[in-house]
Amino acid sequence: MSDFRKVITKPGELIGFETVFEENPYIRTGVPAKKGTIERVDYTTDVYEDGKTYQKYCYVYLPWGYDSEDKSKKYNVLYYQHGNTCEPSIFSIGGNKPMLDMLFDSGELDPCIIVSTTYYFDPMGDAEERMKSGMVPAGDGGWEGIKGNFWKEVIENIIPAVETRYNTWLEDRSAEAIKASRDHRAFSGYSRGAVMTWRMLHYGFEYFKYFAPMSCMTRADKKRGETLTKAEVIDFVTAPIKAHPELPFFIFASNGGKEDIQEMNVQMNYLTKEPCFSYGPDPEKNNIFYAVSDLYHTDFLVPYYYWNSLKVLFK
């Protein structure tokens, strides 16, 4: 297993096609002077076309200095979808929350609100099987008999519940207002959450400007184990871009080293050659970038990915 603390390269440094990360060694070991706060937001959703209303929740990270009374200061919002077997409190309750604080402690990154979501319906009630296999009822398209409408849950339920509660750029709960504020919104996810990020790009392109899939490729609308062709990948990813050529966007994709999911490398090699993409780390000139580190595969290293991607997202 490689040691992620030995990463010494910088964002934008090219090694052939690949790029690698800049390390922030303090994310895990530092003691933040500026500490954000965590709040839980409860909401309901009925987007799964099964006649049921589900009681769900997400966790919201408010960066140091956030003042609920100061409505003049508005924040960009980064949505984080965890990977298989995990749940939304991974950076919200317990010892990992300081990793988010250390992202912003130096002042190098602009503070943003981070929303931790889940495609699972009852992550704590299903904890035993969830932590073992991840194969419990979920809305991301991986559970038989449940429509993969989690993308719709995010847009119709989570965004309005969160962004009308806090100081964001969303003016009201309407779909039109969510579209109008897309420049201030990013969706990201790790592993199985990255698969969900690619789906969000496909289905929610009008509602998000920035996308940050980490350590997993797209499966489009295919089930796990089903064959996915190069043409299907290209069509799934580029369809919303071609349908809305007037909308700017940026994809900051990331992956780990040899022990991570290498199919993402294969897909990024041909995706970035499509004419609708301009490869590079400058969001004023480019719209897709791929960063590769020697990180091994675990959600607990997500803040290291954010240390790099947040230097590009919202810029």
VEXVEX-946632 format. One record per residue (C-alpha): x, y, z. Coordinates in nm, 2 decimals, always signed. Layout:
N
+--------+--------+--------+
:   east :  north :     up :
+--------+--------+--------+
:      X :      Y :      Z :
...
+--------+--------+--------+
This chain:
315
+--------+--------+--------+
:   east :  north :     up :
+--------+--------+--------+
:  +0.00 :  +0.00 :  +0.00 :
:  +0.14 :  +0.34 :  -0.10 :
:  +0.18 :  +0.61 :  +0.17 :
:  -0.04 :  +0.91 :  +0.07 :
:  +0.18 :  +1.14 :  +0.29 :
:  +0.47 :  +1.10 :  +0.04 :
:  +0.28 :  +1.28 :  -0.24 :
:  +0.51 :  +1.57 :  -0.34 :
:  +0.39 :  +1.69 :  -0.68 :
:  +0.17 :  +1.99 :  -0.75 :
:  -0.17 :  +2.05 :  -0.92 :
:  -0.13 :  +2.08 :  -1.29 :
:  +0.20 :  +1.89 :  -1.31 :
:  +0.17 :  +1.66 :  -1.61 :
:  +0.32 :  +1.31 :  -1.63 :
:  +0.22 :  +1.20 :  -1.97 :
:  -0.16 :  +1.23 :  -1.97 :
:  -0.19 :  +1.20 :  -1.60 :
:  -0.16 :  +1.47 :  -1.33 :
:  -0.10 :  +1.42 :  -0.96 :
:  -0.19 :  +1.59 :  -0.64 :
:  -0.04 :  +1.85 :  -0.42 :
:  -0.02 :  +1.73 :  -0.06 :
:  -0.16 :  +1.92 :  +0.23 :
:  +0.01 :  +1.73 :  +0.52 :
:  -0.19 :  +1.91 :  +0.78 :
:  -0.53 :  +1.77 :  +0.68 :
:  -0.48 :  +1.47 :  +0.89 :
:  -0.23 :  +1.58 :  +1.15 :
:  -0.29 :  +1.96 :  +1.20 :
:  -0.50 :  +2.12 :  +1.47 :
:  -0.73 :  +2.38 :  +1.31 :
:  -0.74 :  +2.73 :  +1.46 :
:  -1.05 :  +2.80 :  +1.26 :
:  -1.33 :  +2.55 :  +1.33 :
:  -1.65 :  +2.52 :  +1.13 :
:  -1.97 :  +2.38 :  +1.26 :
:  -2.19 :  +2.09 :  +1.16 :
:  -2.57 :  +2.09 :  +1.14 :
:  -2.82 :  +1.82 :  +1.04 :
:  -3.09 :  +1.90 :  +0.80 :
:  -3.40 :  +1.67 :  +0.79 :
:  -3.62 :  +1.65 :  +0.48 :
:  -3.87 :  +1.42 :  +0.31 :
:  -3.87 :  +1.29 :  -0.05 :
:  -4.12 :  +1.11 :  -0.26 :
:  -3.93 :  +1.11 :  -0.60 :
:  -3.90 :  +0.73 :  -0.63 :
:  -4.24 :  +0.67 :  -0.79 :
:  -4.33 :  +0.39 :  -0.55 :
:  -4.60 :  +0.58 :  -0.36 :
:  -4.38 :  +0.62 :  -0.05 :
:  -4.25 :  +0.92 :  +0.13 :
:  -3.91 :  +0.87 :  +0.29 :
:  -3.77 :  +1.06 :  +0.59 :
:  -3.41 :  +1.15 :  +0.52 :
:  -3.13 :  +1.38 :  +0.63 :
:  -2.80 :  +1.53 :  +0.53 :
:  -2.52 :  +1.70 :  +0.72 :
:  -2.41 :  +2.06 :  +0.65 :
:  -2.06 :  +2.19 :  +0.72 :
:  -2.06 :  +2.56 :  +0.78 :
:  -1.70 :  +2.70 :  +0.76 :
:  -1.54 :  +2.92 :  +1.03 :
:  -1.68 :  +3.27 :  +1.02 :
:  -2.02 :  +3.17 :  +0.89 :
:  -2.27 :  +3.41 :  +1.04 :
:  -2.64 :  +3.33 :  +0.99 :
:  -2.73 :  +3.69 :  +1.05 :
:  -2.50 :  +3.83 :  +0.78 :
:  -2.72 :  +3.78 :  +0.48 :
:  -2.49 :  +3.99 :  +0.26 :
:  -2.22 :  +3.72 :  +0.26 :
:  -2.32 :  +3.43 :  +0.03 :
:  -2.15 :  +3.10 :  +0.01 :
:  -2.09 :  +2.85 :  -0.27 :
:  -2.21 :  +2.50 :  -0.20 :
:  -2.02 :  +2.17 :  -0.25 :
:  -2.23 :  +1.85 :  -0.23 :
:  -2.04 :  +1.54 :  -0.13 :
:  -2.18 :  +1.19 :  -0.19 :
:  -2.00 :  +0.92 :  +0.00 :
:  -1.90 :  +0.58 :  -0.14 :
:  -2.02 :  +0.22 :  -0.09 :
:  -2.07 :  +0.11 :  +0.27 :
:  -2.03 :  +0.47 :  +0.41 :
:  -2.29 :  +0.72 :  +0.54 :
:  -2.32 :  +1.10 :  +0.55 :
:  -2.17 :  +1.15 :  +0.90 :
:  -1.82 :  +1.04 :  +0.78 :
:  -1.69 :  +1.40 :  +0.81 :
:  -1.96 :  +1.53 :  +1.03 :
:  -1.95 :  +1.34 :  +1.36 :
:  -1.64 :  +1.22 :  +1.53 :
:  -1.27 :  +1.26 :  +1.46 :
:  -1.27 :  +1.33 :  +1.09 :
:  -1.44 :  +1.67 :  +1.10 :
:  -1.11 :  +1.85 :  +1.16 :
:  -1.00 :  +1.73 :  +0.81 :
:  -1.26 :  +1.97 :  +0.67 :
:  -1.15 :  +2.25 :  +0.90 :
:  -0.79 :  +2.21 :  +0.79 :
:  -0.89 :  +2.26 :  +0.42 :
:  -0.97 :  +2.62 :  +0.50 :
:  -0.75 :  +2.69 :  +0.80 :
:  -0.46 :  +2.84 :  +0.60 :
:  -0.69 :  +3.08 :  +0.40 :
:  -0.56 :  +2.94 :  +0.07 :
:  -0.90 :  +2.80 :  -0.02 :
:  -1.22 :  +3.01 :  -0.02 :
:  -1.46 :  +2.88 :  +0.24 :
:  -1.77 :  +2.71 :  +0.12 :
:  -2.06 :  +2.51 :  +0.26 :
:  -2.02 :  +2.13 :  +0.23 :
:  -2.33 :  +1.91 :  +0.22 :
:  -2.29 :  +1.54 :  +0.29 :
:  -2.57 :  +1.34 :  +0.13 :
:  -2.67 :  +0.97 :  +0.11 :
:  -2.84 :  +0.76 :  -0.15 :
:  -2.93 :  +0.51 :  +0.12 :
:  -3.27 :  +0.52 :  +0.27 :
:  -3.19 :  +0.41 :  +0.62 :
:  -2.81 :  +0.41 :  +0.66 :
:  -2.82 :  +0.37 :  +1.04 :
:  -3.10 :  +0.12 :  +1.05 :
:  -2.93 :  -0.09 :  +0.78 :
:  -2.58 :  -0.04 :  +0.93 :
:  -2.48 :  -0.40 :  +0.98 :
:  -2.53 :  -0.50 :  +0.61 :
:  -2.44 :  -0.15 :  +0.48 :
:  -2.10 :  -0.16 :  +0.64 :
:  -2.04 :  -0.51 :  +0.53 :
:  -2.14 :  -0.49 :  +0.16 :
:  -2.32 :  -0.16 :  +0.10 :
:  -2.60 :  -0.36 :  -0.06 :
:  -2.90 :  -0.22 :  +0.12 :
:  -3.19 :  -0.02 :  -0.03 :
:  -3.06 :  +0.29 :  -0.21 :
:  -3.18 :  +0.54 :  -0.48 :
:  -2.87 :  +0.57 :  -0.70 :
:  -2.97 :  +0.30 :  -0.94 :
:  -2.80 :  +0.01 :  -0.77 :
:  -3.10 :  -0.16 :  -0.60 :
:  -3.34 :  -0.38 :  -0.78 :
:  -3.70 :  -0.24 :  -0.78 :
:  -3.61 :  +0.12 :  -0.68 :
:  -3.57 :  +0.38 :  -0.96 :
:  -3.23 :  +0.55 :  -0.97 :
:  -3.39 :  +0.89 :  -0.89 :
:  -3.14 :  +1.01 :  -0.62 :
:  -3.03 :  +1.28 :  -0.87 :
:  -3.39 :  +1.41 :  -0.85 :
:  -3.40 :  +1.39 :  -0.47 :
:  -3.09 :  +1.61 :  -0.46 :
:  -3.25 :  +1.87 :  -0.70 :
:  -3.60 :  +1.87 :  -0.57 :
:  -3.56 :  +1.81 :  -0.20 :
:  -3.20 :  +1.85 :  -0.07 :
:  -3.10 :  +2.17 :  -0.26 :
:  -3.42 :  +2.36 :  -0.16 :
:  -3.40 :  +2.24 :  +0.20 :
:  -3.04 :  +2.34 :  +0.25 :
:  -2.98 :  +2.64 :  +0.03 :
:  -3.29 :  +2.83 :  +0.15 :
:  -3.19 :  +2.77 :  +0.51 :
:  -2.83 :  +2.91 :  +0.48 :
:  -2.67 :  +3.21 :  +0.32 :
:  -2.64 :  +3.08 :  -0.04 :
:  -2.71 :  +3.22 :  -0.39 :
:  -3.05 :  +3.04 :  -0.41 :
:  -3.33 :  +3.29 :  -0.39 :
:  -3.63 :  +3.05 :  -0.37 :
:  -3.72 :  +2.68 :  -0.40 :
:  -3.82 :  +2.69 :  -0.76 :
:  -3.65 :  +2.49 :  -1.03 :
:  -3.59 :  +2.82 :  -1.22 :
:  -3.41 :  +2.97 :  -0.92 :
:  -3.19 :  +2.65 :  -0.88 :
:  -3.09 :  +2.67 :  -1.24 :
:  -3.02 :  +3.04 :  -1.21 :
:  -2.77 :  +2.98 :  -0.92 :
:  -2.59 :  +2.68 :  -1.08 :
:  -2.26 :  +2.88 :  -1.10 :
:  -2.24 :  +2.86 :  -0.72 :
:  -2.30 :  +2.49 :  -0.69 :
:  -2.08 :  +2.17 :  -0.73 :
:  -2.16 :  +1.80 :  -0.70 :
:  -1.89 :  +1.56 :  -0.60 :
:  -1.87 :  +1.20 :  -0.49 :
:  -1.62 :  +0.93 :  -0.41 :
:  -1.62 :  +0.58 :  -0.56 :
:  -1.98 :  +0.47 :  -0.58 :
:  -2.05 :  +0.84 :  -0.51 :
:  -1.84 :  +0.93 :  -0.82 :
:  -2.06 :  +0.70 :  -1.03 :
:  -2.35 :  +0.91 :  -0.89 :
:  -2.16 :  +1.23 :  -0.98 :
:  -2.14 :  +1.13 :  -1.34 :
:  -2.51 :  +1.06 :  -1.33 :
:  -2.57 :  +1.40 :  -1.18 :
:  -2.38 :  +1.55 :  -1.47 :
:  -2.61 :  +1.36 :  -1.71 :
:  -2.94 :  +1.44 :  -1.54 :
:  -2.87 :  +1.76 :  -1.34 :
:  -2.64 :  +1.95 :  -1.57 :
:  -2.87 :  +2.26 :  -1.57 :
:  -2.85 :  +2.28 :  -1.19 :
:  -2.47 :  +2.24 :  -1.13 :
:  -2.18 :  +2.41 :  -1.30 :
:  -1.91 :  +2.21 :  -1.13 :
:  -1.86 :  +1.83 :  -1.10 :
:  -1.59 :  +1.65 :  -0.91 :
:  -1.60 :  +1.26 :  -0.95 :
:  -1.33 :  +1.10 :  -0.74 :
:  -1.20 :  +0.75 :  -0.79 :
:  -1.46 :  +0.59 :  -1.01 :
:  -1.57 :  +0.59 :  -1.37 :
:  -1.92 :  +0.63 :  -1.50 :
:  -2.15 :  +0.33 :  -1.55 :
:  -2.40 :  +0.54 :  -1.73 :
:  -2.74 :  +0.38 :  -1.66 :
:  -2.60 :  +0.03 :  -1.66 :
:  -2.63 :  -0.20 :  -1.36 :
:  -2.32 :  -0.33 :  -1.20 :
:  -2.17 :  -0.61 :  -1.41 :
:  -2.34 :  -0.51 :  -1.73 :
:  -2.12 :  -0.44 :  -2.03 :
:  -2.06 :  -0.07 :  -2.11 :
:  -1.92 :  +0.03 :  -2.44 :
:  -1.69 :  +0.33 :  -2.52 :
:  -1.97 :  +0.48 :  -2.73 :
:  -2.22 :  +0.45 :  -2.45 :
:  -1.98 :  +0.63 :  -2.21 :
:  -1.92 :  +0.91 :  -2.45 :
:  -2.29 :  +0.96 :  -2.52 :
:  -2.39 :  +0.95 :  -2.16 :
:  -2.13 :  +1.21 :  -2.05 :
:  -2.15 :  +1.45 :  -2.35 :
:  -2.53 :  +1.44 :  -2.41 :
:  -2.62 :  +1.71 :  -2.16 :
:  -2.33 :  +1.93 :  -2.28 :
:  -2.44 :  +1.90 :  -2.64 :
:  -2.80 :  +1.97 :  -2.53 :
:  -2.70 :  +2.29 :  -2.35 :
:  -2.41 :  +2.44 :  -2.53 :
:  -2.48 :  +2.78 :  -2.37 :
:  -2.40 :  +2.65 :  -2.02 :
:  -2.04 :  +2.67 :  -1.90 :
:  -1.92 :  +2.38 :  -1.68 :
:  -1.60 :  +2.23 :  -1.53 :
:  -1.53 :  +1.87 :  -1.45 :
:  -1.24 :  +1.81 :  -1.20 :
:  -1.20 :  +1.43 :  -1.20 :
:  -0.96 :  +1.26 :  -0.97 :
:  -0.82 :  +0.91 :  -0.91 :
:  -0.58 :  +0.73 :  -0.69 :
:  -0.28 :  +0.52 :  -0.79 :
:  -0.23 :  +0.16 :  -0.90 :
:  -0.45 :  +0.03 :  -0.63 :
:  -0.74 :  +0.25 :  -0.73 :
:  -1.00 :  +0.20 :  -1.00 :
:  -0.81 :  +0.20 :  -1.32 :
:  -1.11 :  +0.20 :  -1.56 :
:  -1.14 :  +0.56 :  -1.48 :
:  -0.80 :  +0.62 :  -1.64 :
:  -0.93 :  +0.44 :  -1.95 :
:  -1.25 :  +0.64 :  -1.98 :
:  -1.07 :  +0.98 :  -1.91 :
:  -0.82 :  +0.91 :  -2.18 :
:  -1.08 :  +0.90 :  -2.45 :
:  -1.34 :  +1.13 :  -2.30 :
:  -1.10 :  +1.42 :  -2.28 :
:  -1.04 :  +1.39 :  -2.66 :
:  -1.41 :  +1.47 :  -2.74 :
:  -1.45 :  +1.80 :  -2.92 :
:  -1.68 :  +1.94 :  -2.65 :
:  -1.40 :  +1.93 :  -2.40 :
:  -1.10 :  +2.16 :  -2.35 :
:  -0.84 :  +1.99 :  -2.12 :
:  -0.66 :  +2.19 :  -1.85 :
:  -0.68 :  +2.33 :  -1.50 :
:  -0.79 :  +2.69 :  -1.59 :
:  -1.17 :  +2.72 :  -1.56 :
:  -1.16 :  +3.04 :  -1.78 :
:  -1.01 :  +2.85 :  -2.07 :
:  -1.08 :  +2.48 :  -2.00 :
:  -1.37 :  +2.26 :  -1.89 :
:  -1.22 :  +1.93 :  -1.79 :
:  -0.92 :  +1.82 :  -1.58 :
:  -0.79 :  +1.49 :  -1.44 :
:  -0.57 :  +1.46 :  -1.14 :
:  -0.40 :  +1.14 :  -1.04 :
:  -0.22 :  +1.08 :  -0.71 :
:  -0.08 :  +0.77 :  -0.53 :
:  -0.37 :  +0.77 :  -0.28 :
:  -0.52 :  +0.43 :  -0.20 :
:  -0.89 :  +0.38 :  -0.22 :
:  -1.09 :  +0.51 :  +0.08 :
:  -1.34 :  +0.78 :  +0.14 :
:  -1.14 :  +0.90 :  +0.44 :
:  -0.89 :  +1.07 :  +0.20 :
:  -1.16 :  +1.28 :  +0.02 :
:  -1.03 :  +1.60 :  +0.19 :
:  -0.70 :  +1.55 :  +0.01 :
:  -0.89 :  +1.55 :  -0.32 :
:  -1.07 :  +1.87 :  -0.22 :
:  -0.74 :  +2.04 :  -0.13 :
:  -0.67 :  +2.02 :  -0.51 :
:  -1.01 :  +2.05 :  -0.67 :
:  -1.13 :  +2.35 :  -0.46 :
:  -0.84 :  +2.55 :  -0.61 :
:  -1.03 :  +2.52 :  -0.93 :
:  -1.40 :  +2.48 :  -0.85 :
:  -1.59 :  +2.81 :  -0.81 :
:  -1.31 :  +3.01 :  -0.96 :
+--------+--------+--------+
